[in-house]
């Protein structure tokens, strides 16, 4: 039986692109997702429908928190690599329901690692976050101490990183951890700024902006993130890699100006207080990924924003109906 790569969170923004890229490279993929309603499920179903048209893709609706279901998955399929992109994401919502962030992001990761050990699966790729770098000096390097997370989301990801290390040390599992920096692109998450800004400007609604807009991010196009994630499946021992734009961070005000120009519509802004759990700025040092993975981003910000706007407009009127609210955290 041909061995498959397990991609968790395959209906997610990044997971769907990683699964598609693996299949394009001739690697069979078993994808799992619980299709939870953290954000509009119709968007997850849209991505999943595209994947299900690809030969070599198999899907199971499943929750990583269900230990027996995870065990059954490893018994049913021959898996040689695991790409763990299933996670509860979002800094602000993690303050509303921190328990589910820990059970999904940390306990779910542990369930995978335990089954990998039992079934002698040798490669684990864990998606982590730039949120861990809060308070550190920029640009962020992978060797910075990240022991003071300022959100339950970041804390749960730190826990997942630590468990991955312990299973590497104890059982020799080869581990790549990719810390992602503000991913955006077509079919992006509606709880993130780019999608929301496009929607609000296009619909003539005021933008809900937390802070004065000078806060900045190292925006990274989703296809670049997918390439870096797949590149990280090579043997490395145990390594952490920043996957980010690697350029000077860009302010939210600048992003809003660029999107308004692309849409040909004015942007009206409703300023809200800056959120305590947010960080002022992110900026990745990506030299390690360049040296060890031969990876670097290739999509510039203007090109990526244009692709994001084009996807939104190509999928009207449905895209305008995608809820920006989270029915469940």
C-alpha positions in Angstrom: 0.0 0.0 0.0 1.3 3.4 -0.9 2.0 5.5 2.2 0.1 8.8 2.6 0.8 12.1 4.2 -1.8 13.0 6.9 -2.9 16.6 6.7 -5.0 17.8 9.7 -7.1 20.8 9.3 -7.3 20.1 5.5 -10.4 22.3 5.0 -8.6 25.3 6.6 -7.0 28.2 4.9 -3.5 26.9 5.0 -4.3 23.2 5.3 -6.2 23.1 2.0 -3.3 24.7 0.1 -0.8 22.4 1.7 -2.9 19.3 0.8 -3.3 20.5 -2.8 0.4 21.1 -3.2 1.3 17.7 -1.8 -1.1 16.1 -4.3 0.4 18.2 -7.1 3.8 16.7 -6.2 2.4 13.2 -6.4 2.0 12.5 -2.7 -1.3 10.8 -1.6 -3.0 12.8 1.1 -5.4 11.7 3.9 -7.1 14.9 5.1 -9.0 15.3 8.3 -11.0 18.2 9.6 -13.8 18.6 12.1 -15.4 21.5 10.2 -16.0 23.4 13.4 -18.0 26.7 13.2 -15.2 28.9 14.6 -15.8 30.8 11.3 -18.3 30.3 8.4 -18.4 26.6 7.6 -19.4 27.4 4.0 -15.9 28.6 3.3 -14.4 25.4 4.7 -16.7 23.4 2.5 -15.7 25.4 -0.5 -12.1 24.6 0.0 -12.9 20.9 0.8 -14.9 20.6 -2.4 -12.0 21.7 -4.5 -9.7 19.1 -2.8 -12.2 16.3 -3.3 -11.9 16.8 -7.0 -8.2 15.9 -6.9 -7.1 12.3 -7.4 -5.1 11.0 -4.4 -7.1 12.9 -1.8 -9.1 11.1 0.9 -11.1 12.9 3.5 -12.5 11.9 6.9 -14.5 14.3 9.1 -12.8 13.9 12.5 -11.8 15.7 15.7 -8.2 15.4 17.0 -9.6 15.6 20.5 -11.2 12.1 20.0 -8.3 9.8 20.9 -10.1 6.7 19.7 -10.8 8.3 16.3 -7.2 9.3 15.9 -6.0 5.8 16.8 -8.5 4.3 14.2 -7.1 6.6 11.6 -3.6 5.3 12.0 -4.8 1.7 11.9 -6.7 2.3 8.7 -4.1 4.1 6.7 -0.4 3.7 6.0 0.9 7.1 7.0 4.6 8.1 6.9 4.3 11.9 7.5 2.0 14.1 9.6 1.3 17.7 8.8 -0.6 19.1 11.8 -2.5 22.2 10.7 -5.6 21.6 12.8 -5.9 24.2 15.4 -8.2 26.7 17.1 -6.7 30.0 15.8 -7.2 33.6 16.8 -5.8 35.5 19.7 -8.9 37.4 20.8 -11.3 34.4 20.7 -8.9 32.4 22.8 -9.7 34.7 25.7 -13.4 33.8 25.5 -12.9 30.0 25.5 -9.3 29.1 26.5 -10.2 25.5 27.3 -11.0 24.5 23.7 -7.7 26.0 22.5 -5.7 23.8 24.9 -7.7 20.7 24.2 -7.4 21.1 20.4 -4.0 22.6 20.0 -2.2 20.8 22.8 -4.1 17.6 23.5 -4.9 17.1 19.9 -1.2 17.3 19.1 -0.4 14.8 21.8 -2.9 12.3 20.4 -1.1 12.5 17.0 2.3 12.2 18.5 1.3 9.2 20.6 -0.1 7.4 17.5 3.0 8.3 15.5 5.1 6.6 18.1 3.0 3.5 18.2 2.9 3.2 14.4 6.6 4.2 13.8 5.6 7.3 11.8 8.9 9.2 11.5 8.0 12.8 10.4 6.0 15.5 12.1 5.4 19.0 10.9 3.6 21.3 13.4 2.1 24.7 12.5 3.0 27.3 15.2 2.6 31.0 15.4 4.5 34.3 15.4 2.3 35.3 18.4 4.9 33.5 20.6 7.4 36.3 19.9 5.3 39.0 21.7 7.7 41.4 23.5 10.9 40.2 21.8 13.2 42.4 19.7 12.7 42.3 15.9 13.3 40.8 13.5 12.3 37.7 15.3 14.8 34.8 15.2 13.9 31.2 16.1 16.4 31.1 19.0 14.6 33.8 21.0 13.1 32.7 24.3 9.4 32.5 23.9 8.3 31.7 27.5 5.9 34.6 28.1 2.9 34.1 25.8 0.3 36.8 26.2 -2.7 34.9 24.9 -4.2 31.4 25.5 -3.7 30.8 21.8 0.0 31.4 22.0 0.3 29.4 25.2 -1.4 26.4 23.6 0.9 26.5 20.6 3.9 26.7 22.9 2.6 23.6 24.7 2.3 21.8 21.4 5.9 22.7 20.5 7.2 21.4 23.8 5.4 18.0 23.4 6.8 17.7 19.9 10.3 18.1 21.3 9.7 15.5 24.1 8.6 13.0 21.5 11.6 13.8 19.3 13.9 13.3 22.3 12.2 10.1 23.6 11.3 8.3 20.4 13.3 9.9 17.6 10.4 11.5 15.7 11.8 14.0 13.2 10.1 17.3 13.9 9.8 20.5 11.9 7.9 23.4 13.6 6.9 26.3 11.3 6.0 29.5 12.9 3.7 31.4 10.5 3.5 35.1 10.2 0.1 36.8 9.3 -1.0 34.6 6.4 -3.3 36.0 3.8 -4.6 35.2 0.3 -7.5 33.9 -1.7 -10.2 32.1 0.3 -8.6 33.5 3.5 -10.1 33.3 7.0 -12.9 35.8 7.5 -11.8 36.5 11.1 -8.5 38.0 9.8 -7.9 41.5 8.7 -7.4 41.1 4.9 -10.7 39.3 4.3 -12.6 41.7 6.6 -11.1 44.8 5.1 -11.9 43.7 1.6 -15.5 42.9 2.6 -16.1 46.1 4.5 -14.6 48.3 1.8 -16.5 46.5 -1.1 -19.8 46.6 0.8 -19.4 50.3 1.8 -19.3 49.4 5.5 -17.0 51.0 8.1 -13.9 49.1 8.9 -13.7 48.0 12.5 -10.0 48.8 13.3 -8.5 48.0 16.7 -5.9 50.7 17.5 -4.8 53.5 15.3 -3.7 51.4 12.4 0.0 52.0 12.8 0.4 48.4 14.2 2.2 46.4 11.5 2.6 42.8 10.4 4.9 40.6 8.3 2.2 39.6 5.8 2.9 36.3 4.0 1.1 34.9 1.0 -0.6 31.6 1.6 1.0 29.8 -1.3 4.4 30.8 0.0 3.4 29.4 3.4 2.3 26.1 1.7 5.6 25.8 -0.1 7.6 26.3 3.1 5.5 23.8 5.0 6.0 21.1 2.4 9.7 21.9 2.2 9.9 21.4 6.0 8.9 17.7 5.5 12.5 16.9 4.8 14.6 15.3 7.7 15.9 18.0 10.0 16.0 16.3 13.5 14.2 18.9 15.5 14.1 22.4 14.1 11.9 25.6 14.3 11.5 27.7 11.2 10.0 31.1 10.7 7.9 31.4 7.6 7.2 35.0 6.9 7.4 37.7 4.4 10.9 38.7 5.7 10.5 42.3 4.7 9.9 45.4 6.8 6.5 45.0 8.5 3.6 46.8 6.8 1.1 48.9 8.8 -2.6 48.1 8.7 -3.2 51.7 7.5 -1.1 50.9 4.4 -3.0 47.7 3.8 -6.3 49.5 3.9 -5.0 52.2 1.5 -3.9 49.5 -1.0 -7.1 47.5 -0.8 -9.2 50.6 -1.3 -7.2 51.4 -4.4 -7.7 47.9 -5.7 -11.4 47.9 -5.1 -11.8 51.5 -6.3 -13.9 52.4 -3.3 -13.2 54.6 -0.2 -12.5 53.1 3.1 -14.3 54.4 6.2 -12.7 53.5 9.5 -14.3 53.0 12.9 -11.5 53.0 15.4 -11.8 50.6 18.4 -9.4 50.4 21.4 -6.2 48.4 20.9 -6.6 44.9 22.2 -4.4 43.9 25.1 -3.6 40.4 23.7 -2.5 41.8 20.3 1.1 42.6 19.4 2.2 45.9 18.0 4.3 44.5 15.2 5.7 41.2 13.8 8.8 40.8 11.6 10.3 37.4 10.7 14.0 36.7 10.2 13.6 34.0 7.6 17.3 33.3 6.9 17.2 29.9 8.6 14.4 28.6 6.4 16.4 30.0 3.4 19.5 28.1 4.4 18.1 24.8 5.6 14.9 24.5 3.5 16.0 26.5 0.4 12.7 28.5 0.9 11.9 32.1 0.4 8.7 33.9 -0.3 8.1 34.8 -4.0 4.8 36.6 -3.9 5.0 40.3 -3.2 2.4 42.2 -1.1 0.8 44.0 -4.0 0.5 40.8 -6.1 -0.9 38.9 -3.1 -3.5 41.6 -2.3 -4.6 41.7 -5.9 -5.1 37.9 -5.9 -7.1 38.2 -2.7 -9.4 40.9 -4.1 -9.8 39.0 -7.3 -10.9 35.8 -5.5 -13.5 37.8 -3.5 -14.9 39.5 -6.6 -14.9 36.2 -8.7 -17.0 34.5 -6.0 -19.6 37.2 -5.6 -22.4 37.2 -4.5 -21.5 34.3 -2.2 -18.3 35.8 -0.9 -20.2 38.9 0.3 -22.5 36.6 2.3 -19.6 34.8 4.2 -20.2 35.7 7.8 -17.5 37.7 9.6 -18.9 36.6 12.9 -17.7 33.6 14.8 -20.7 31.5 15.9 -18.5 29.5 18.1 -15.1 30.1 19.7 
